[in-house]
């Protein structure tokens, strides 16, 4: 039974017992009994109707205590409903806004439905700070209930981007349902932060060029990816099984990760042979991307030198990757 229905049932029971009790104890009419019940429950203190005997006095005391107990229950219920409802959400959003204002070197996700929802789930499993912008209040409330930072509003709004601290953000993911919205969002994001990395979903192949011109670094077409994966499941099932392992599909624990080498860290200015990453962490090194280079050195040799700001691509478990971050000066 809901709380409002329970409150109505209790107050009805108190009034019914009061009317019946005063009617028989004071030998008065039902109207007078109702009058006595009202002035007793409300504690206004008007003159009693009829002569009060000891039994009636005891009954009145019990009725007053019952009504006061009900009042306390009703107040606590009202406060609970307010806190669980709009007021509670307002307080929660204010607290969230305070946390968002402190974000630095974080990511922004625009659109948390369909493709965006999967992106949110992946970020939630990582250690990277991020904030979501979505105009659906129900979606935002759900994210907030899961302790995910979120802003309710237009995902192309300059004001919301500033609230999300886009000037300090590392990257922004655009997963809005229309290409034109993603184009406009990219233009706004690039204007506010010329250095930000922008990844956008694209539905129409013709829109891809417009997104690139708007400042998007990379585009993802879910239809292309879906078609390629479906064909690969038939043509190259073992390859897909391997990629499922490294993307954690099906509950596996391996992951492919990139780790930057920080200046002054234990790995900086050492060759792979000297760094001994596989021995110290158990990770397999797949590639190295030198700082400022556009290409990667695949399957690097033991003589490859690790320098500040180089990126190492590895495969292994999250525990092993954490060890590498500690060695590279990237622990967080």
C-alpha positions in Angstrom: 0.0 0.0 0.0 1.3 3.5 -0.9 2.2 6.0 1.8 -0.6 8.5 0.9 -3.3 5.7 1.1 -1.9 4.5 4.4 -2.1 8.0 5.8 -5.7 8.4 4.7 -6.6 5.0 6.2 -5.0 5.8 9.6 -6.7 9.2 10.0 -10.1 7.7 8.9 -9.6 5.0 11.6 -8.8 7.6 14.3 -11.8 9.7 13.5 -14.1 6.6 13.4 -12.9 5.4 16.8 -13.3 8.9 18.2 -16.9 9.3 17.0 -17.9 5.9 18.2 -16.1 6.3 21.6 -17.5 9.7 22.4 -21.0 8.7 21.2 -21.2 5.8 23.7 -19.1 7.1 26.5 -20.7 10.6 26.8 -24.1 9.5 25.5 -24.1 12.3 22.9 -25.3 12.5 19.3 -23.0 11.5 16.4 -22.6 15.1 15.3 -21.5 16.1 18.9 -19.3 13.0 18.9 -17.7 14.2 15.6 -17.3 17.7 17.1 -15.5 16.2 20.2 -13.2 14.1 18.0 -12.2 17.1 15.9 -11.4 19.4 18.8 -9.5 16.6 20.5 -7.5 15.5 17.5 -6.8 19.1 16.5 -6.0 20.1 20.2 -7.8 23.5 19.8 -9.3 23.2 23.3 -13.0 24.2 22.9 -15.5 23.4 25.6 -16.5 19.7 25.8 -19.9 18.5 24.8 -21.3 16.4 27.7 -19.9 15.6 31.1 -16.5 13.9 31.0 -16.2 10.8 33.2 -13.0 8.9 34.0 -13.4 6.4 31.2 -14.0 9.3 28.7 -10.9 11.1 30.0 -8.8 8.0 29.5 -10.2 7.5 26.0 -9.5 11.2 25.2 -5.9 10.8 26.4 -5.4 7.7 24.1 -7.1 9.6 21.2 -4.7 12.6 21.6 -1.6 10.4 21.8 -2.8 8.5 18.7 -3.4 11.7 16.8 0.0 13.1 17.8 1.7 9.9 16.8 -0.1 10.0 13.4 1.0 13.6 13.0 4.6 12.7 13.6 4.3 9.8 11.1 2.6 12.1 8.5 5.4 14.7 8.8 8.2 12.2 8.5 6.4 10.7 5.5 6.0 14.1 3.8 9.7 14.9 4.4 10.6 11.5 2.9 8.5 12.0 -0.1 9.9 15.4 -0.7 13.5 14.2 -0.3 12.9 11.2 -2.6 11.1 13.5 -5.1 11.9 16.9 -6.6 13.6 18.5 -3.7 15.9 15.5 -3.3 16.8 15.6 -7.0 17.4 19.3 -6.8 19.8 18.9 -3.9 21.5 16.0 -5.7 21.9 18.0 -8.9 23.4 20.9 -7.0 26.0 18.5 -5.4 26.7 17.0 -8.9 27.2 20.5 -10.4 29.8 21.2 -7.7 31.7 18.0 -8.6 31.5 18.9 -12.4 33.0 22.3 -11.7 36.1 20.6 -10.4 36.6 18.3 -13.4 39.9 18.5 -15.3 41.3 16.5 -18.2 38.1 14.6 -18.4 35.7 13.4 -21.1 32.2 14.6 -22.2 29.6 12.3 -23.6 26.7 14.0 -25.5 23.7 11.7 -25.7 23.2 8.7 -23.4 20.7 6.6 -25.4 21.4 3.7 -27.7 25.1 4.0 -28.8 25.8 6.7 -26.1 24.5 4.4 -23.4 27.1 1.8 -24.3 29.8 4.4 -24.2 28.6 5.6 -20.8 28.8 2.0 -19.5 32.4 1.6 -20.8 33.5 4.9 -19.2 31.8 3.9 -16.0 34.0 0.8 -15.9 37.2 2.9 -16.4 39.0 5.2 -14.0 38.7 8.2 -16.3 36.6 11.1 -15.2 33.6 12.0 -17.4 30.3 13.8 -17.5 27.2 13.1 -19.6 24.9 15.7 -21.3 21.4 14.6 -22.3 18.1 16.4 -22.6 16.0 13.4 -21.3 15.2 14.1 -17.6 14.5 10.4 -17.0 17.8 9.4 -18.5 19.7 12.0 -16.4 18.0 11.0 -13.2 18.9 7.4 -13.8 22.5 8.3 -14.4 22.6 10.5 -11.2 21.1 7.6 -9.2 24.1 5.5 -10.4 26.5 8.2 -9.2 27.4 9.2 -12.8 27.9 12.9 -13.3 25.3 14.2 -15.7 23.8 17.5 -17.0 20.2 17.7 -18.2 19.8 19.9 -21.3 20.6 20.5 -24.9 23.7 18.5 -26.0 24.6 21.2 -28.5 24.3 24.1 -26.1 27.4 26.3 -25.5 26.1 27.0 -22.0 26.0 23.3 -21.1 29.4 22.7 -22.6 30.8 25.4 -20.4 29.0 23.9 -17.4 30.7 20.6 -18.4 34.1 22.4 -18.2 34.9 21.8 -21.9 37.8 24.2 -21.8 39.6 21.7 -19.6 38.3 18.5 -21.2 40.5 16.0 -23.1 37.8 14.7 -25.4 34.2 14.7 -26.3 32.0 11.9 -27.7 29.0 12.9 -29.8 26.3 10.3 -29.9 23.2 12.4 -30.8 20.4 10.8 -32.9 20.8 13.1 -36.0 23.9 13.9 -38.0 23.0 17.6 -38.2 23.0 17.8 -34.3 26.4 16.1 -34.2 27.7 18.6 -36.8 26.5 21.6 -34.8 27.8 20.0 -31.5 31.2 19.6 -33.1 31.3 23.2 -34.3 30.5 24.4 -30.8 33.0 22.1 -29.1 35.8 23.0 -31.4 35.1 26.7 -31.0 35.2 26.4 -27.2 38.3 24.1 -27.1 40.4 24.1 -30.3 42.6 21.2 -28.9 39.9 18.8 -27.8 39.7 15.4 -29.3 36.2 14.9 -30.9 34.8 11.5 -31.8 31.3 11.4 -33.4 28.8 8.9 -34.5 27.6 9.3 -38.2 24.6 7.7 -39.8 24.8 9.0 -43.4 28.0 8.6 -45.3 27.5 12.0 -46.9 27.5 13.6 -43.5 30.9 12.3 -42.6 32.7 15.0 -44.7 30.6 17.7 -43.0 31.6 16.3 -39.6 35.3 16.3 -40.5 35.0 19.9 -41.7 33.2 20.8 -38.4 36.3 19.6 -36.5 35.6 16.0 -35.7 38.8 13.9 -35.4 37.2 10.5 -35.9 33.8 9.2 -37.0 32.1 5.9 -36.3 29.3 4.5 -38.5 27.4 1.9 -36.4 25.8 0.4 -39.6 29.2 -0.2 -41.2 30.6 -1.7 -38.0 27.5 -3.9 -37.5 27.6 -5.2 -41.0 31.3 -6.0 -40.9 31.0 -7.8 -37.6 28.1 -9.9 -38.8 30.0 -11.0 -41.9 33.2 -11.6 -39.9 31.3 -13.9 -37.5 30.7 -16.2 -40.5 33.9 -15.7 -42.4 36.5 -15.3 -39.6 34.8 -16.6 -36.4 38.1 -17.3 -34.5 39.4 -13.8 -35.2 36.1 -12.4 -33.8 36.5 -14.6 -30.7 39.9 -13.2 -30.2 38.6 -9.6 -30.4 35.8 -10.5 -28.1 38.4 -11.5 -25.5 40.3 -8.2 -25.7 37.1 -6.1 -25.7 35.7 -8.0 -22.7 32.6 -9.3 -24.6 31.4 -12.4 -22.8 32.9 -11.7 -19.5 36.6 -12.1 -20.4 39.2 -10.0 -18.5 41.8 -9.0 -21.1 42.0 -5.5 -22.4 44.0 -3.5 -24.9 45.2 -0.2 -23.3 47.4 2.7 -24.1 49.8 4.1 -21.4 51.8 7.3 -21.7 55.4 7.4 -20.5 56.0 10.3 -18.2 59.3 12.2 -17.8 61.3 11.0 -14.8 59.4 7.8 -14.5 61.0 4.4 -14.0 60.5 3.6 -17.7 61.6 6.9 -19.3 64.7 6.8 -21.5 65.1 3.1 -21.3 64.9 0.4 -24.1 62.3 -2.3 -23.9 65.0 -4.7 -22.9 66.0 -2.4 -20.0 62.4 -1.6 -19.0 61.4 -5.3 -18.7 57.7 -4.5 -18.9 56.6 -8.1 -19.6 58.5 -9.5 -16.6 57.4 -6.7 -14.2 53.8 -6.6 -15.3 52.9 -9.7 -17.3 51.7 -7.5 -20.2 52.3 -8.1 -23.9 53.6 -5.1 -25.8 51.8 -4.7 -29.1 53.1 -1.3 -30.4 54.8 2.0 -29.5 53.7 5.4 -30.8 56.5 7.9 -30.5 55.6 11.4 -29.3 54.6 13.5 -32.3 54.7 10.6 -34.8 51.6 9.7 -36.9 52.5 6.1 -37.3 53.0 3.3 -34.8 55.9 0.9 -34.4 54.1 -2.5 -34.4 55.6 -5.4 -32.6 58.6 -3.3 -31.4 62.0 -4.8 -30.9 63.9 -5.0 -27.6 66.1 -2.1 -28.6 63.2 0.3 -29.0 63.7 3.3 -26.8 60.9 4.6 -24.5 60.9 8.4 -24.2 58.8 11.0 -22.4 55.2 11.2 -23.9 55.6 8.0 -25.9 52.5 5.8 -25.9 52.8 2.1 -25.3 50.0 -0.2 -26.5 49.7 -3.3 -24.4 47.3 -6.2 -23.9 46.6 -7.8 -20.5 44.4 -7.7 -17.4 43.4 -4.5 -15.6 45.5 -5.4 -12.7 48.6 -5.7 -15.0 47.7 -2.4 -16.7 47.6 -0.7 -13.2 51.1 -1.9 -12.6 52.3 -0.4 -15.9 50.7 2.9 -15.1 52.6 3.0 -11.8 55.9 2.3 -13.5 55.2 4.9 -16.2 54.2 7.6 -13.7 50.5 7.5 -14.8 49.0 6.0 -11.6 45.6 7.6 -10.8 
